[in-house]
Every structure is written in C-alpha cells, then in structure tokens.
Amino acid sequence: IATSRLDELTDEHLSWIQKERFHEVEMTKLDAQQTGRFIDSAAGVYGLRIEDNARNVFIQTSDGNPELILIAFRTLIGNPSFRKTTKVCPHPRE
C-alpha cells in the first residue's frame, strides 16, 4: 500500500506506480464524525489527551484530511517544550 496526494507525485512517481501495477483508489474526505473518531484514535497512539474544544477545532480545521491532524500531532510531540501530559487546547494562552 502506498499513499500520496496527487500534488506530491512527480511523473517519475506516477510511472513507477503504473509499472508496479498499483491500483489507484481515490480517498474521500472524512466527515465530522469520522474525523472525530480519527482524532480520538490518533491521540491515543501519540499519547495525547485532547480536550473537547480542541477536538472540535481539529474537526473544523482539518477539512476532512487526516494528514493535517497527524502533522499537528507530530509537531506537538516533536516540540521539546511539549510534554505528553499537556492538555491540547485551541488557544494555549487561555
């Protein structure tokens, strides 16, 4: 299984995919309920606790794209000042 966005693929990538006989499947965007379940599952994998209001912000801003959520989670855990026990809220100053 290989995943990518069309804007990430070069002609060389597309040629290799066709040569290796991959089947292309277009993935639809997640709806709000699916996005919420994805956030809950991914947060557990990354050891994060996501508050409800932050979860709603992720749902509203991810545009149904799970990769945007994963990028945010990776950014959080990659930040040296971030601790896994920190609650994630949409506005850190609140």
ROTIPA-383165 format. One record per residue (C-alpha): residue number from 1; x, y, z; residue in three letters. Coordinates in nm, 3 decimals, padded with zeros to 5 digits, always signed. Layout:
BEGIN
@pos = NUM; x = X; y = Y; z = Z; code = Ala
...
END
This chain:
BEGIN
@pos = 1; x = +00.000; y = +00.000; z = +00.000; code = Ile
@pos = 2; x = +00.130; y = +00.343; z = -00.093; code = Ala
@pos = 3; x = -00.044; y = +00.667; z = -00.014; code = Thr
@pos = 4; x = +00.009; y = +01.012; z = -00.156; code = Ser
@pos = 5; x = -00.162; y = +01.325; z = -00.268; code = Arg
@pos = 6; x = -00.167; y = +01.397; z = -00.639; code = Leu
@pos = 7; x = +00.023; y = +01.721; z = -00.584; code = Asp
@pos = 8; x = +00.308; y = +01.520; z = -00.428; code = Glu
@pos = 9; x = +00.362; y = +01.289; z = -00.724; code = Leu
@pos = 10; x = +00.613; y = +01.357; z = -00.997; code = Thr
@pos = 11; x = +00.593; y = +01.200; z = -01.342; code = Asp
@pos = 12; x = +00.862; y = +00.958; z = -01.224; code = Glu
@pos = 13; x = +00.645; y = +00.851; z = -00.928; code = His
@pos = 14; x = +00.340; y = +00.803; z = -01.149; code = Leu
@pos = 15; x = +00.543; y = +00.600; z = -01.397; code = Ser
@pos = 16; x = +00.674; y = +00.374; z = -01.119; code = Trp
@pos = 17; x = +00.325; y = +00.328; z = -00.973; code = Ile
@pos = 18; x = +00.190; y = +00.221; z = -01.311; code = Gln
@pos = 19; x = +00.490; y = -00.004; z = -01.380; code = Lys
@pos = 20; x = +00.446; y = -00.179; z = -01.044; code = Glu
@pos = 21; x = +00.074; y = -00.225; z = -01.120; code = Arg
@pos = 22; x = -00.063; y = -00.042; z = -00.819; code = Phe
@pos = 23; x = -00.437; y = +00.010; z = -00.816; code = His
@pos = 24; x = -00.540; y = +00.369; z = -00.764; code = Glu
@pos = 25; x = -00.819; y = +00.442; z = -00.519; code = Val
@pos = 26; x = -00.933; y = +00.796; z = -00.457; code = Glu
@pos = 27; x = -01.000; y = +00.853; z = -00.091; code = Met
@pos = 28; x = -01.291; y = +01.073; z = +00.003; code = Thr
@pos = 29; x = -01.266; y = +01.330; z = +00.278; code = Lys
@pos = 30; x = -01.370; y = +01.224; z = +00.626; code = Leu
@pos = 31; x = -01.694; y = +01.365; z = +00.762; code = Asp
@pos = 32; x = -01.706; y = +01.528; z = +01.107; code = Ala
@pos = 33; x = -01.793; y = +01.205; z = +01.288; code = Gln
@pos = 34; x = -01.517; y = +01.009; z = +01.114; code = Gln
@pos = 35; x = -01.270; y = +01.290; z = +01.179; code = Thr
@pos = 36; x = -01.359; y = +01.286; z = +01.548; code = Gly
@pos = 37; x = -01.301; y = +00.911; z = +01.571; code = Arg
@pos = 38; x = -00.971; y = +00.952; z = +01.385; code = Phe
@pos = 39; x = -00.861; y = +01.223; z = +01.631; code = Ile
@pos = 40; x = -00.950; y = +01.003; z = +01.928; code = Asp
@pos = 41; x = -00.758; y = +00.707; z = +01.789; code = Ser
@pos = 42; x = -00.456; y = +00.908; z = +01.676; code = Ala
@pos = 43; x = -00.437; y = +01.093; z = +02.006; code = Ala
@pos = 44; x = -00.413; y = +00.759; z = +02.184; code = Gly
@pos = 45; x = -00.136; y = +00.642; z = +01.953; code = Val
@pos = 46; x = +00.061; y = +00.962; z = +02.016; code = Tyr
@pos = 47; x = -00.009; y = +00.959; z = +02.390; code = Gly
@pos = 48; x = -00.203; y = +01.285; z = +02.377; code = Leu
@pos = 49; x = -00.510; y = +01.396; z = +02.569; code = Arg
@pos = 50; x = -00.724; y = +01.622; z = +02.354; code = Ile
@pos = 51; x = -00.981; y = +01.844; z = +02.524; code = Glu
@pos = 52; x = -01.326; y = +01.861; z = +02.366; code = Asp
@pos = 53; x = -01.290; y = +02.218; z = +02.244; code = Asn
@pos = 54; x = -00.953; y = +02.138; z = +02.083; code = Ala
@pos = 55; x = -01.104; y = +01.827; z = +01.926; code = Arg
@pos = 56; x = -01.375; y = +02.044; z = +01.773; code = Asn
@pos = 57; x = -01.115; y = +02.285; z = +01.635; code = Val
@pos = 58; x = -00.929; y = +01.994; z = +01.476; code = Phe
@pos = 59; x = -01.255; y = +01.869; z = +01.322; code = Ile
@pos = 60; x = -01.340; y = +02.213; z = +01.185; code = Gln
@pos = 61; x = -00.994; y = +02.296; z = +01.051; code = Thr
@pos = 62; x = -00.878; y = +01.963; z = +00.910; code = Ser
@pos = 63; x = -01.108; y = +01.980; z = +00.607; code = Asp
@pos = 64; x = -01.163; y = +01.604; z = +00.637; code = Gly
@pos = 65; x = -00.794; y = +01.540; z = +00.575; code = Asn
@pos = 66; x = -00.641; y = +01.307; z = +00.837; code = Pro
@pos = 67; x = -00.287; y = +01.402; z = +00.736; code = Glu
@pos = 68; x = -00.340; y = +01.758; z = +00.864; code = Leu
@pos = 69; x = -00.425; y = +01.618; z = +01.206; code = Ile
@pos = 70; x = -00.122; y = +01.389; z = +01.206; code = Leu
@pos = 71; x = +00.105; y = +01.679; z = +01.108; code = Ile
@pos = 72; x = -00.028; y = +01.879; z = +01.404; code = Ala
@pos = 73; x = +00.018; y = +01.585; z = +01.643; code = Phe
@pos = 74; x = +00.374; y = +01.521; z = +01.518; code = Arg
@pos = 75; x = +00.452; y = +01.889; z = +01.559; code = Thr
@pos = 76; x = +00.325; y = +01.882; z = +01.917; code = Leu
@pos = 77; x = +00.523; y = +01.576; z = +02.022; code = Ile
@pos = 78; x = +00.833; y = +01.694; z = +01.833; code = Gly
@pos = 79; x = +00.841; y = +02.021; z = +02.026; code = Asn
@pos = 80; x = +01.096; y = +01.988; z = +02.312; code = Pro
@pos = 81; x = +00.889; y = +02.212; z = +02.538; code = Ser
@pos = 82; x = +00.578; y = +01.999; z = +02.491; code = Phe
@pos = 83; x = +00.506; y = +01.727; z = +02.746; code = Arg
@pos = 84; x = +00.281; y = +01.434; z = +02.657; code = Lys
@pos = 85; x = +00.074; y = +01.502; z = +02.965; code = Thr
@pos = 86; x = -00.003; y = +01.855; z = +02.848; code = Thr
@pos = 87; x = -00.364; y = +01.911; z = +02.752; code = Lys
@pos = 88; x = -00.408; y = +02.028; z = +02.397; code = Val
@pos = 89; x = -00.636; y = +02.328; z = +02.369; code = Cys
@pos = 90; x = -00.700; y = +02.553; z = +02.069; code = Pro
@pos = 91; x = -00.568; y = +02.868; z = +02.237; code = His
@pos = 92; x = -00.265; y = +02.798; z = +02.460; code = Pro
@pos = 93; x = -00.293; y = +03.135; z = +02.636; code = Arg
@pos = 94; x = -00.640; y = +03.059; z = +02.774; code = Glu
END
